[in-house]
Amino acid sequence: MMGALPLDTMSPREYAKDIKVPIMYVQARNDQWTELSDILSIYDNTPDNPKEFVWIENTKHRYETYSYFQDKPDMILAWAEKMDVTTNSFRGFVRRYNRMPRASPGCSRRGGR
């Protein structure tokens, strides 16, 4: 394709060092379209503001990663509350949601606080 940039020039790896807010990276461990070393290099290049990495297990489909928290919102809600990145109205939602019974998510974590 004429005029296209090589993939290496579009990598967010070099820009990750400029992130100034808490961040949670979420990645399907077996995503066939992504090199795990690329994802980990982005994470490693991100300052600890804090940061956390969540591996979604048992899937090869990246679209399941996009909808993971729709089906299992506990982790992201707890993370947002812990990082204090929520608004007062959202905090009320989190408190109400935390009283509801649900299944535990099936994933593993790296880093975090």
N, CA, C and O of each residue as an XYZ file, in Angstrom:
452
protein
N       0.840     -1.168      0.000
C       0.000      0.000      0.000
C       0.894      1.243      0.000
O       1.754      1.393      0.868
N       0.692      2.112     -0.954
C       1.514      3.328     -1.033
C       1.140      4.294      0.085
O      -0.036      4.517      0.370
N       2.141      4.845      0.693
C       1.923      5.842      1.729
C       1.647      5.269      3.112
O       1.505      6.021      4.075
N       1.572      3.975      3.219
C       1.292      3.360      4.518
C       2.541      3.406      5.395
O       3.667      3.317      4.906
N       2.319      3.544      6.675
C       3.420      3.536      7.630
C       3.718      2.109      8.053
O       2.795      1.315      8.228
N       4.987      1.769      8.220
C       5.311      0.437      8.752
C       4.735      0.282     10.159
O       4.638      1.256     10.905
N       4.355     -0.939     10.514
C       3.737     -1.191     11.806
C       4.597     -0.697     12.962
O       4.066     -0.174     13.942
N       5.909     -0.854     12.867
C       6.789     -0.415     13.960
C       6.668      1.075     14.238
O       6.840      1.495     15.382
N       6.378      1.883     13.232
C       6.276      3.332     13.457
C       4.954      3.713     14.109
O       4.802      4.837     14.587
N       3.998      2.789     14.134
C       2.702      3.083     14.738
C       2.552      2.474     16.125
O       1.491      2.600     16.736
N       3.574      1.826     16.629
C       3.490      1.167     17.925
C       3.348      2.196     19.051
O       4.034      3.218     19.050
N       2.461      1.925     20.006
C       2.331      2.838     21.153
C       3.434      2.662     22.194
O       3.444      3.354     23.212
N       4.360      1.741     21.944
C       5.422      1.437     22.915
C       6.148      2.703     23.375
O       6.312      2.921     24.576
N       6.579      3.525     22.439
C       7.357      4.715     22.808
C       6.504      5.773     23.501
O       7.025      6.567     24.283
N       5.199      5.795     23.224
C       4.321      6.792     23.824
C       3.840      6.387     25.209
O       3.373      7.231     25.973
N       3.950      5.112     25.538
C       3.475      4.611     26.832
C       4.190      5.296     27.992
O       3.610      5.446     29.067
N       5.419      5.707     27.798
C       6.182      6.349     28.874
C       5.569      7.679     29.313
O       5.887      8.188     30.388
N       4.692      8.240     28.480
C       4.079      9.534     28.781
C       2.741      9.429     29.497
O       2.127     10.456     29.787
N       2.272      8.223     29.792
C       0.983      8.041     30.464
C       1.109      8.528     31.902
O       2.024      8.128     32.621
N       0.197      9.384     32.315
C       0.270     10.018     33.637
C      -0.896      9.641     34.543
O      -1.056     10.233     35.611
N      -1.703      8.684     34.148
C      -2.879      8.286     34.918
C      -2.820      6.786     35.188
O      -2.088      6.066     34.509
N      -3.583      6.306     36.173
C      -3.651      4.859     36.380
C      -4.150      4.171     35.109
O      -5.006      4.701     34.401
N      -3.609      2.995     34.831
C      -3.989      2.302     33.604
C      -4.052      0.799     33.847
O      -3.251      0.230     34.588
N      -5.022      0.184     33.203
C      -5.147     -1.266     33.232
C      -5.104     -1.750     31.788
O      -5.957     -1.394     30.974
N      -4.101     -2.563     31.483
C      -4.014     -3.200     30.173
C      -4.748     -4.538     30.252
O      -4.611     -5.276     31.228
N      -5.514     -4.835     29.233
C      -6.256     -6.094     29.172
C      -5.947     -6.737     27.828
O      -6.074     -6.106     26.779
N      -5.538     -8.010     27.878
C      -5.113     -8.687     26.655
C      -5.481    -10.158     26.723
O      -5.300    -10.798     27.759
N      -5.998    -10.700     25.621
C      -6.201    -12.149     25.521
C      -4.827    -12.791     25.362
O      -4.085    -12.457     24.438
N      -4.495    -13.695     26.247
C      -3.163    -14.309     26.230
C      -2.878    -15.022     24.907
O      -1.741    -15.005     24.437
N      -3.872    -15.639     24.308
C      -3.677    -16.410     23.079
C      -4.169    -15.684     21.829
O      -4.507    -16.329     20.837
N      -4.213    -14.368     21.863
C      -4.634    -13.580     20.699
C      -3.656    -13.838     19.552
O      -2.472    -13.516     19.654
N      -4.148    -14.409     18.482
C      -3.273    -14.779     17.366
C      -2.803    -13.578     16.548
O      -1.922    -13.728     15.701
N      -3.359    -12.409     16.775
C      -2.994    -11.228     16.003
C      -2.011    -10.325     16.737
O      -1.614     -9.283     16.215
N      -1.619    -10.715     17.935
C      -0.752     -9.863     18.749
C       0.415    -10.672     19.285
O       0.240    -11.801     19.742
N       1.595    -10.097     19.229
C       2.780    -10.717     19.832
C       2.807    -10.360     21.317
O       2.754     -9.183     21.674
N       2.887    -11.355     22.167
C       2.914    -11.097     23.605
C       4.086    -10.213     23.996
O       3.967     -9.393     24.907
N       5.209    -10.369     23.321
C       6.374     -9.537     23.640
C       6.087     -8.057     23.362
O       6.585     -7.191     24.081
N       5.294     -7.756     22.332
C       4.922     -6.365     22.054
C       4.060     -5.791     23.170
O       4.279     -4.670     23.630
N       3.078     -6.577     23.594
C       2.183     -6.116     24.656
C       2.963     -5.896     25.950
O       2.779     -4.882     26.623
N       3.825     -6.834     26.294
C       4.610     -6.696     27.525
C       5.594     -5.542     27.452
O       5.875     -4.910     28.470
N       6.123     -5.253     26.270
C       7.044     -4.117     26.155
C       6.304     -2.797     26.350
O       6.873     -1.850     26.894
N       5.055     -2.718     25.917
C       4.245     -1.514     26.158
C       4.004     -1.374     27.661
O       4.167     -0.291     28.224
N       3.620     -2.464     28.298
C       3.395     -2.450     29.753
C       4.674     -2.049     30.487
O       4.642     -1.192     31.371
N       5.785     -2.659     30.128
C       7.052     -2.362     30.799
C       7.504     -0.926     30.585
O       8.211     -0.371     31.425
N       7.108     -0.320     29.480
C       7.493      1.056     29.167
C       6.542      2.084     29.798
O       6.769      3.288     29.687
N       5.491      1.612     30.451
C       4.515      2.494     31.088
C       4.931      2.771     32.522
O       5.243      1.837     33.261
N       4.942      4.051     32.939
C       5.265      4.357     34.341
C       4.237      3.730     35.282
O       3.098      3.476     34.891
N       4.645      3.489     36.501
C       3.741      2.928     37.501
C       2.977      4.069     38.155
O       3.432      4.664     39.132
N       1.792      4.366     37.589
C       0.992      5.504     38.053
C      -0.298      5.168     38.785
O      -1.042      6.133     38.958
N      -0.683      4.079     39.216
C      -0.125      2.738     39.027
C      -0.606      2.116     37.722
O      -1.382      2.706     36.970
N      -0.118      0.906     37.483
C      -0.500      0.163     36.279
C      -0.797     -1.277     36.665
O      -0.312     -1.785     37.677
N      -1.592     -1.909     35.846
C      -1.932     -3.307     36.072
C      -2.129     -3.965     34.717
O      -2.523     -3.316     33.747
N      -1.854     -5.248     34.664
C      -2.007     -6.017     33.429
C      -2.904     -7.211     33.726
O      -2.652     -7.963     34.668
N      -3.939     -7.383     32.934
C      -4.860     -8.497     33.103
C      -4.810     -9.355     31.852
O      -5.036     -8.867     30.745
N      -4.515    -10.627     32.030
C      -4.554    -11.582     30.933
C      -5.936    -12.231     30.925
O      -6.395    -12.737     31.949
N      -6.585    -12.215     29.787
C      -7.828    -12.964     29.620
C      -7.427    -14.345     29.128
O      -6.777    -14.488     28.093
N      -7.816    -15.338     29.873
C      -7.412    -16.710     29.589
C      -8.482    -17.445     28.779
O      -9.630    -17.009     28.694
N      -8.082    -18.555     28.194
C      -8.988    -19.500     27.539
C      -9.765    -18.916     26.361
O     -10.922    -19.277     26.147
N      -9.154    -18.038     25.612
C      -9.773    -17.545     24.391
C      -8.701    -17.222     23.373
O      -7.594    -16.825     23.737
N      -9.014    -17.386     22.118
C      -8.129    -16.977     21.035
C      -8.745    -15.830     20.254
O      -8.191    -15.379     19.251
N      -9.881    -15.367     20.716
C     -10.627    -14.350     19.975
C     -10.526    -13.001     20.669
O     -10.993    -12.837     21.796
N      -9.922    -12.050     20.003
C      -9.737    -10.737     20.627
C     -11.068    -10.058     20.923
O     -11.130     -9.231     21.833
N     -12.128    -10.370     20.196
C     -13.413     -9.722     20.449
C     -14.001    -10.133     21.796
O     -14.786     -9.383     22.377
N     -13.638    -11.301     22.296
C     -14.057    -11.687     23.638
C     -13.381    -10.801     24.679
O     -13.945    -10.553     25.744
N     -12.193    -10.332     24.380
C     -11.510     -9.407     25.281
C     -12.255     -8.080     25.340
O     -12.381     -7.483     26.409
N     -12.750     -7.616     24.191
C     -13.471     -6.338     24.160
C     -14.725     -6.380     25.025
O     -15.095     -5.369     25.623
N     -15.375     -7.520     25.098
C     -16.622     -7.604     25.856
C     -16.436     -8.281     27.217
O     -17.419     -8.522     27.918
N     -15.218     -8.587     27.597
C     -14.955     -9.324     28.834
C     -15.593     -8.657     30.048
O     -16.244     -9.332     30.845
N     -15.422     -7.368     30.200
C     -15.920     -6.679     31.382
C     -17.423     -6.438     31.341
O     -18.022     -6.107     32.365
N     -18.038     -6.597     30.181
C     -19.502     -6.544     30.134
C     -20.080     -7.749     30.855
O     -21.092     -7.645     31.548
N     -19.431     -8.893     30.687
C     -19.899    -10.121     31.313
C     -19.370    -10.291     32.735
O     -20.017    -10.933     33.563
N     -18.202     -9.722     33.024
C     -17.546     -9.888     34.331
C     -17.004     -8.533     34.799
O     -15.793     -8.315     34.800
N     -17.889     -7.635     35.193
C     -17.448     -6.266     35.516
C     -16.801     -6.102     36.887
O     -16.277     -5.029     37.185
N     -16.821     -7.134     37.732
C     -16.299     -6.981     39.099
C     -14.894     -6.404     39.143
O     -14.623     -5.468     39.896
N     -14.006     -6.961     38.338
C     -12.606     -6.550     38.391
C     -12.420     -5.085     37.997
O     -11.715     -4.346     38.684
N     -13.037     -4.665     36.911
C     -12.845     -3.284     36.451
C     -13.510     -2.295     37.414
O     -12.989     -1.201     37.630
N     -14.652     -2.669     37.991
C     -15.305     -1.796     38.956
C     -14.453     -1.654     40.220
O     -14.295     -0.551     40.744
N     -13.908     -2.766     40.705
C     -13.045     -2.709     41.889
C     -11.783     -1.910     41.600
O     -11.334     -1.131     42.441
N     -11.210     -2.097     40.416
C     -10.005     -1.362     40.040
C     -10.291      0.139     39.973
O      -9.515      0.944     40.488
N     -11.398      0.510     39.343
C     -11.739      1.932     39.220
C     -11.951      2.558     40.589
O     -11.517      3.683     40.838
N     -12.613      1.834     41.470
C     -12.823      2.369     42.812
C     -11.495      2.466     43.576
O     -11.245      3.452     44.269
N     -10.660      1.455     43.447
C      -9.349      1.454     44.125
C      -8.471      2.601     43.615
O      -7.746      3.222     44.392
N      -8.537      2.876     42.332
C      -7.716      3.935     41.746
C      -8.335      5.309     41.931
O      -7.732      6.328     41.593
N      -9.562      5.324     42.478
C     -10.287      6.575     42.689
C     -10.435      7.344     41.374
O     -10.280      8.565     41.333
N     -10.736      6.616     40.311
C     -10.937      7.261     39.010
C     -12.419      7.369     38.683
O     -12.801      7.601     37.536
N     -13.248      7.197     39.710
C     -14.685      7.223     39.495
C     -15.276      8.542     39.962
O     -14.674      9.270     40.750
N     -16.453      8.828     39.464
C     -17.191     10.002     39.921
C     -18.094      9.581     41.066
O     -18.278      8.387     41.305
N     -18.655     10.540     41.770
C     -19.538     10.208     42.891
C     -20.720      9.365     42.446
O     -21.082      8.415     43.140
N     -21.335      9.681     41.310
C     -22.484      8.898     40.861
C     -22.057      7.485     40.493
O     -22.796      6.529     40.730
N     -20.868      7.349     39.913
C     -20.386      6.018     39.564
C     -20.053      5.229     40.819
O     -20.270      4.018     40.862
N     -19.530      5.895     41.841
C     -19.244      5.215     43.102
C     -20.516      4.618     43.701
O     -20.498      3.512     44.241
N     -21.624      5.364     43.600
C     -22.902      4.839     44.077
C     -23.302      3.589     43.312
O     -23.788      2.620     43.895
N     -23.096      3.619     42.011
C     -23.382      2.441     41.196
C     -22.513      1.258     41.628
O     -23.002      0.134     41.743
N     -21.218      1.516     41.867
C     -20.306      0.459     42.284
C     -20.766     -0.140     43.611
O     -20.769     -1.360     43.774
N     -21.157      0.717     44.562
C     -21.622      0.204     45.851
C     -22.862     -0.675     45.680
O     -22.958     -1.743     46.285
N     -23.810     -0.225     44.853
C     -25.010     -1.031     44.617
C     -24.653     -2.323     43.895
O     -25.167     -3.391     44.227
N     -23.772     -2.219     42.910
C     -23.400     -3.392     42.134
C     -22.673     -4.419     42.996
O     -22.864     -5.622     42.818
N     -21.858     -3.965     43.910
C     -21.089     -4.873     44.756
C     -21.975     -5.724     45.660
O     -21.530     -6.756     46.163
N     -23.209     -5.311     45.870
C     -24.129     -6.104     46.690
C     -24.796     -7.218     45.901
O     -25.480     -8.057     46.485
N     -24.610     -7.243     44.578
C     -25.250     -8.250     43.727
C     -24.372     -9.495     43.636
O     -23.154     -9.376     43.505
N     -24.973    -10.700     43.704
C     -24.177    -11.933     43.563
C     -23.762    -12.167     42.114
O     -24.524    -11.856     41.198
N     -22.560    -12.714     41.894
C     -22.089    -13.036     40.548
C     -20.883    -13.957     40.611
O     -20.275    -14.139     41.666
N     -20.551    -14.533     39.467
C     -19.422    -15.467     39.366
C     -18.099    -14.709     39.372
O     -18.046    -13.539     38.994
N     -17.041    -15.375     39.801
C     -15.714    -14.749     39.790
C     -15.098    -14.866     38.396
O     -15.323    -15.860     37.706
N     -14.316    -13.854     37.969
C     -13.702    -13.882     36.627
C     -12.586    -14.899     36.536
O     -11.925    -15.198     37.530
N     -12.373    -15.437     35.331
C     -11.307    -16.410     35.110
C     -10.143    -15.803     34.369
O     -10.006    -15.989     33.160
N      -9.307    -15.083     35.076
C      -8.159    -14.458     34.435
C      -7.029    -14.363     35.442
O      -7.223    -14.604     36.633
N      -5.859    -14.014     34.959
C      -4.717    -13.849     35.846
C      -4.208    -12.422     35.740
O      -4.454    -11.738     34.747
N      -3.498    -11.977     36.765
C      -3.019    -10.603     36.801
C      -1.507    -10.546     36.862
O      -0.843    -11.482     37.308
N      -0.989     -9.435     36.406
C       0.440     -9.132     36.531
C       0.535     -7.711     37.043
O      -0.114     -6.820     36.494
N       1.307     -7.478     38.054
C       1.495     -6.124     38.576
C       0.301     -5.661     39.391
O      -0.421     -6.472     39.971
N       0.103     -4.374     39.429
C      -1.022     -3.789     40.158
C      -0.649     -3.484     41.590
O       0.439     -3.810     42.065
N      -1.579     -2.855     42.252
C      -1.373     -2.483     43.661
C      -2.503     -3.008     44.479
O      -2.531     -2.809     45.694
